[in-house]
Amino acid sequence: MSNKIKEMREKLGWSRAKFCREFGIPIRTVEDWDNENTSRYPKNWVEALILEKMNMIYEKENKNEKIYNKSNK
Protein backbone atom coordinates (compact mmCIF):
# COMPACT_ATOMS: atom_id res chain seq x y z
CA MET A 1 0.00 0.00 0.00
CA SER A 2 1.26 3.44 -0.88
CA ASN A 3 0.79 6.02 1.85
CA LYS A 4 0.34 9.16 -0.25
CA ILE A 5 -0.68 11.27 2.73
CA LYS A 6 2.55 10.44 4.59
CA GLU A 7 4.60 11.06 1.43
CA MET A 8 2.95 14.46 0.94
CA ARG A 9 3.36 15.36 4.60
CA GLU A 10 7.08 14.56 4.39
CA LYS A 11 7.48 16.62 1.19
CA LEU A 12 5.87 19.54 3.00
CA GLY A 13 8.18 19.03 5.98
CA TRP A 14 5.21 18.68 8.33
CA SER A 15 5.36 16.72 11.55
CA ARG A 16 2.48 14.45 12.48
CA ALA A 17 1.47 17.02 15.09
CA LYS A 18 1.27 19.86 12.54
CA PHE A 19 -0.73 17.70 10.14
CA CYS A 20 -3.12 16.67 12.95
CA ARG A 21 -3.65 20.28 14.02
CA GLU A 22 -4.31 21.38 10.43
CA PHE A 23 -6.87 18.64 9.74
CA GLY A 24 -8.28 17.94 13.21
CA ILE A 25 -7.31 14.28 13.03
CA PRO A 26 -6.23 12.43 16.20
CA ILE A 27 -2.51 11.68 16.25
CA ARG A 28 -3.16 7.99 17.02
CA THR A 29 -5.10 7.74 13.77
CA VAL A 30 -2.23 9.25 11.78
CA GLU A 31 0.24 6.94 13.56
CA ASP A 32 -1.87 4.00 12.39
CA TRP A 33 -1.83 5.35 8.83
CA ASP A 34 1.95 5.77 8.96
CA ASN A 35 2.34 2.21 10.23
CA GLU A 36 0.21 1.01 7.31
CA ASN A 37 -2.70 -0.18 9.41
CA THR A 38 -4.95 -0.68 6.39
CA SER A 39 -8.08 -1.11 8.48
CA ARG A 40 -7.68 2.50 9.69
CA TYR A 41 -6.48 4.14 6.47
CA PRO A 42 -9.01 6.59 4.98
CA LYS A 43 -11.17 5.74 1.99
CA ASN A 44 -9.88 6.83 -1.41
CA TRP A 45 -12.20 9.83 -1.62
CA VAL A 46 -11.11 11.06 1.84
CA GLU A 47 -7.46 10.60 0.90
CA ALA A 48 -8.05 12.62 -2.29
CA LEU A 49 -9.66 15.48 -0.33
CA ILE A 50 -6.79 15.57 2.18
CA LEU A 51 -4.17 15.56 -0.59
CA GLU A 52 -5.99 18.32 -2.46
CA LYS A 53 -6.14 20.53 0.63
CA MET A 54 -2.46 19.84 1.37
CA ASN A 55 -1.64 20.87 -2.18
CA MET A 56 -3.66 24.08 -1.81
CA ILE A 57 -1.76 24.93 1.38
CA TYR A 58 1.55 24.17 -0.32
CA GLU A 59 0.66 26.34 -3.32
CA LYS A 60 -0.29 29.22 -1.04
CA GLU A 61 3.00 28.94 0.86
CA ASN A 62 5.12 28.46 -2.28
CA LYS A 63 3.71 30.88 -4.84
CA ASN A 64 1.38 28.52 -6.71
CA GLU A 65 3.92 25.72 -7.27
CA LYS A 66 2.12 22.36 -7.24
CA ILE A 67 3.48 19.46 -5.23
CA TYR A 68 0.70 16.96 -5.98
CA ASN A 69 -1.00 16.38 -9.27
CA LYS A 70 -4.11 14.17 -9.52
CA SER A 71 -2.63 12.53 -12.62
CA ASN A 72 0.33 11.27 -10.50
CA LYS A 73 -1.86 8.63 -8.84
matplotlib code that plots the C-alpha trace (Angstrom):
import matplotlib.pyplot as plt

x = [0.0, 1.3, 0.8, 0.3, -0.7, 2.6, 4.6, 3.0, 3.4, 7.1, 7.5, 5.9, 8.2, 5.2, 5.4, 2.5, 1.5, 1.3, -0.7, -3.1, -3.6, -4.3, -6.9, -8.3, -7.3, -6.2, -2.5, -3.2, -5.1, -2.2, 0.2, -1.9, -1.8, 2.0, 2.3, 0.2, -2.7, -4.9, -8.1, -7.7, -6.5, -9.0, -11.2, -9.9, -12.2, -11.1, -7.5, -8.1, -9.7, -6.8, -4.2, -6.0, -6.1, -2.5, -1.6, -3.7, -1.8, 1.5, 0.7, -0.3, 3.0, 5.1, 3.7, 1.4, 3.9, 2.1, 3.5, 0.7, -1.0, -4.1, -2.6, 0.3, -1.9]
y = [0.0, 3.4, 6.0, 9.2, 11.3, 10.4, 11.1, 14.5, 15.4, 14.6, 16.6, 19.5, 19.0, 18.7, 16.7, 14.4, 17.0, 19.9, 17.7, 16.7, 20.3, 21.4, 18.6, 17.9, 14.3, 12.4, 11.7, 8.0, 7.7, 9.2, 6.9, 4.0, 5.4, 5.8, 2.2, 1.0, -0.2, -0.7, -1.1, 2.5, 4.1, 6.6, 5.7, 6.8, 9.8, 11.1, 10.6, 12.6, 15.5, 15.6, 15.6, 18.3, 20.5, 19.8, 20.9, 24.1, 24.9, 24.2, 26.3, 29.2, 28.9, 28.5, 30.9, 28.5, 25.7, 22.4, 19.5, 17.0, 16.4, 14.2, 12.5, 11.3, 8.6]
z = [0.0, -0.9, 1.9, -0.2, 2.7, 4.6, 1.4, 0.9, 4.6, 4.4, 1.2, 3.0, 6.0, 8.3, 11.5, 12.5, 15.1, 12.5, 10.1, 12.9, 14.0, 10.4, 9.7, 13.2, 13.0, 16.2, 16.3, 17.0, 13.8, 11.8, 13.6, 12.4, 8.8, 9.0, 10.2, 7.3, 9.4, 6.4, 8.5, 9.7, 6.5, 5.0, 2.0, -1.4, -1.6, 1.8, 0.9, -2.3, -0.3, 2.2, -0.6, -2.5, 0.6, 1.4, -2.2, -1.8, 1.4, -0.3, -3.3, -1.0, 0.9, -2.3, -4.8, -6.7, -7.3, -7.2, -5.2, -6.0, -9.3, -9.5, -12.6, -10.5, -8.8]

ax = plt.figure().add_subplot(projection="3d")
ax.plot(x, y, z, "-o")
ax.set_aspect("equal")
plt.show()
